[in-house]
Amino acid sequence: MAEANSETCAVKEEKIVDINERNKSEIVKLKEEDVPGATLPRNTPEECTVKQLQRWLLCRGAKTTGKKTQLVQRYNLLVQPISVISFLLLFRVLVLIL
């Protein structure tokens, strides 16, 4: 009887491992609408509340503290073309070095 239980446990463990291995190979792709706060709920950032702007910035790994005007400025910096952002970051590094 003990042998039967150990075999049953081994089969269950094997199935669990198979399921876990199968799940590791699956890639889950999220869309913006799948993550709360990933898109702005209003047409412009000025129409959003501070909490809404903070959540949007948090989803992008940006600083979330400050007054609403600062949050709107941060939003505008993040949605500008990458070349402008790169220039600003380079400028900030140069200012820190000098």
N, C-alpha and C positions, 0 to 999 in steps of 0.2 A: 504494500500500500504506500509505503514511503517512497518507493521508486517511482510509482505512478505520479505522485504529487511533484516530485522533483522534475520529472519529464514535462509535466504540465506547466510548471513554472518556467522551465527552459524554453518551451514553445512560446509562452506569453512574452518572455523577455526578448526572444528573437523577433517576434512581431513588433514589439515596441521599438526595437533598434531599427527594423526595416522602415517603419513609419517615420522615425526621426531622420534617418538617412535620406529618405525621399523628400521630406520637407526642407532639408538643407539645400537640396539642389533646385528647389523652386524659387524663382525670383519674384518678389512682390513689388510692383511699381505703383506708387501712389500718385494721384493727380492733386492739383492744388485744392480742388473742392473736397478731397478726402480728409484734409487736415483743417480743423477749426482755426480760423484766423489767418490762414495762408493767403487769402484774397481779401481785399478791402471790401467791406459791405456797402460802401457808398461810392459815388462817382469820383469824388476827389478826396485827397487826404484831409483837406480843411473841413470837410463835412463829417469826418469820423470823430469819435470820442477818443480821449487819451488812452483808455483801455484797449480800444480797437487798434490804434496805432501801435501801442506797446506789443500787442499780440502779433501783429504783422511783422514788426521788427524782430521779435523773439524768434519767429519762424525762420528768420534769415541770419540769426546769430549776431545781430547788431545790438548795440547798447540801447536799453529801454528806459533809461532814466531821463528826467528833464521835463521842461514845460512843453505844452502842445506845439508851440512854434518850433522848438528844437526837434521834436519828433517828426514834424512835417518836413523840416530841412533834411533830416536824416533819411526820411522816405525818398525825398527828391534826389538825394545823392545816390541812393541805391538803384533807382530806376533809370538813371541817366546812362548813356552808352558807356561801355567799359573803358574806352579810351580816356574819357574825362575823369573817371574814377582813378584810373592808373596814374594820370597826371597829378591829381590831387594827393594821392598816396606818396608818390615820388617827391612832390614838393614838401610834404610834411616830413619825410625822412631827411631831406636836405636841410630843412630848417632845424631839425633836432641835431643834426651833425654839426652844423655851423654854430 
